[in-house]
């Protein structure tokens, strides 16, 4: 089987939990005889933005695309990046996978999930954290309070503190919407893109029942309803 893994960072340059898990999984699948490719992001100020570096490690191929966020001018660029999607399209065509397993899309682009669906390639998305729903990934505000449930009104100050250099609309209400100056518009656009990405894979998986329930709540689903749809 040809497998393409998509992850926001990869060893040895990045060594967090998702990165190490993805490396171990790719290595094991390669050992079992599968044709494995990893598409990942790297930060490298010495290289041209969106340039690509390919290498072989542990019996599989790793393709790293440079994203230093040099052209980040709006909040939407945090989760949607057309240049990243261009690089991914090249790798997708070259690898010709039977399965795409998305481990994470932060620092990449939510459009990747939709691209795979459009190609009618089997797709699995592992929800390692809360990034699909919280721009910061953990549903924890800078005050260390937990967003339970997610409250979009609280996203604005949290985002503006995290990315203070990005412009943000200042208005509120119907007049602000009509004038295109609605402070809530970027949040609505973000949520629409995230939920579209969550609908793209053939299968979503979580590391725990607790995590699964949180995403069911976020998507407005009930476990009983989900089980009923999946019953034979």
C-alpha positions, -999 to +999 in steps of 0.1 A: +000+000+000+011+035-007+006+057+023+011+095+026+013+110+061+007+147+066+020+163+097+029+198+109+064+189+120+087+159+119+118+144+135+146+153+140+137+190+135+106+187+157+102+163+185+068+168+201+043+140+208+025+141+174+058+143+156+073+113+174+041+093+170+040+101+133+077+091+128+072+058+147+041+050+127+057+058+093+088+037+103+067+007+113+046+009+081+078+010+060+091-020+079+060-039+069+067-032+032+044-003+026+055+026+003+055+055+028+059+093+022+057+120+048+047+156+039+056+181+066+064+217+073+098+230+084+110+264+096+143+275+080+152+312+077+181+304+054+159+288+027+134+304+003+098+304+015+078+274+003+109+257-011+110+219-008+136+195+006+132+158+002+152+131+020+151+094+029+151+082+065+142+048+081+131+034+048+106+061+038+106+095+021+102+128+039+092+160+020+097+192+040+082+225+028+096+257+043+070+280+059+085+308+080+052+327+079+070+356+062+039+365+041+014+361+070-007+393+068-041+381+081-056+356+106-068+333+078-032+326+069-029+307+102-051+279+089-053+284+051-024+287+027-026+284-010+012+281-015+013+251+009-015+235-010+004+239-043+034+221-028+011+194-014-006+189-048+029+181-063+036+155-036+001+140-038+005+135-075+040+121-072+033+098-043+000+085-057-012+072-023-039+047-017-043+063+017-036+098+032-033+099+069-035+134+082-019+138+117-021+176+119-026+206+097-014+235+118+013+254+100+001+238+068-035+243+054-070+230+061-074+229+023-053+198+022-081+177+036-105+190+009-079+183-018-076+147-009-114+143-008-116+158-043-091+132-056-113+105-040-084+091-021-091+073+012-084+097+040-079+093+078-076+123+102-063+118+137-075+145+161-045+147+185-055+179+202-082+206+199-067+226+170-097+217+149-119+241+168-094+262+188-068+283+169-044+278+198-050+240+198-057+234+235-089+253+244-069+271+272-070+309+273-039+329+282-054+333+317-052+295+319-090+292+321-104+263+300-129+271+272-157+248+282-176+249+260-159+269+232-171+305+233-163+324+201-167+358+218-136+348+239-116+338+208-111+374+196-091+387+226-072+354+228-062+355+191-053+392+192-030+386+221-013+357+204-009+374+170-009+411+179+007+421+146-022+409+125-049+434+115-083+428+130-118+444+123-130+466+151-168+468+145-198+449+158-234+445+148-253+448+116-237+481+105-202+466+109-212+436+088-225+457+060-193+478+060-171+447+061-157+457+094-172+430+116-148+418+143-165+384+144-162+377+106-126+362+109-139+338+135-169+327+115-146+321+085-122+301+106-150+279+120-165+273+085-131+262+072-124+240+101-158+222+099-154+218+062-120+201+068-136+178+095-162+167+069-136+158+043-119+126+057-135+092+054-127+085+091-119+106+121-100+090+151-092+103+185-067+091+212-095+088+238-132+086+244-130+119+262-115+136+232-140+119+209-169+133+230-155+168+229-154+168+191-189+153+189-200+182+211-182+207+190-197+194+158-232+194+174-236+156+172-248+131+198-231+097+203-265+079+199-271+096+166-236+088+153-240+051+163-274+049+147-260+062+114-231+037+115-253+007+124-257-019+096 
